[in-house]
Every structure is written in C-alpha cells, then in structure tokens.
Amino acid sequence: MIGAIQTFGDLINFHSHVHAVVTEGVFMDSGHFVHIGDTWKHRAIEIWQDKVFELLLNEKKIDQETVAGMRTWRHSGFPEIPIGISHCSIA
C-alpha cells in the first residue's frame, strides 16, 4: 500500500483524508501473482476501518458514540467497494 495524507477538500477547506494505492493481490516468492477475490477485499476494508477507529479512539479524537454513528453513514469516508486500477485515469 502506498498512502498520501491530504488535509484539504475541493473547496480548500480542512478535510483530512488519505489517498491510497493498494494492490489486488500479492506476488509469491516464485514470482506468481495471486489475485485477492472480492470477499477478501471487503474483509480488508472492514479491518482497515476497525484499525482507523481504534487509532482515533486510543488518541481520544472520537468516542464510541461517534464510531457507532459513522458506521451507519452512507458516505463514512471508507470505500464500500475498492476501486481497481481499471477505474482510474492518470492525467
């Protein structure tokens, strides 16, 4: 994973977030690429979300009520479906 922290939004307002490039699999020692299926991608997102909330809770930046509320948001800031390279464009 390669991540870049961005601290502003489209309107140059404070909006801290991370842009990330994540592979859809792993290379084995043999050089063979093993693709990770959609089931595992969704589990990886759940793990990522849990770890981010854990970090913010430990740093006392949010409380359990905020976490519970964010988990119900349609646009919580966490992707619902990972975006593959086929969906990206480089200008």
Buried (B, 14 or more C-beta within 10 A) or exposed (E): EEEEEEEEEEEEEEEEEEEEEBEBEEEEEEEEEEEBEEEEBEEBBEEBBEEBBEEBBEEEEBEEEEBEEBEEEEEEEBBEEBEEEEEEEEE
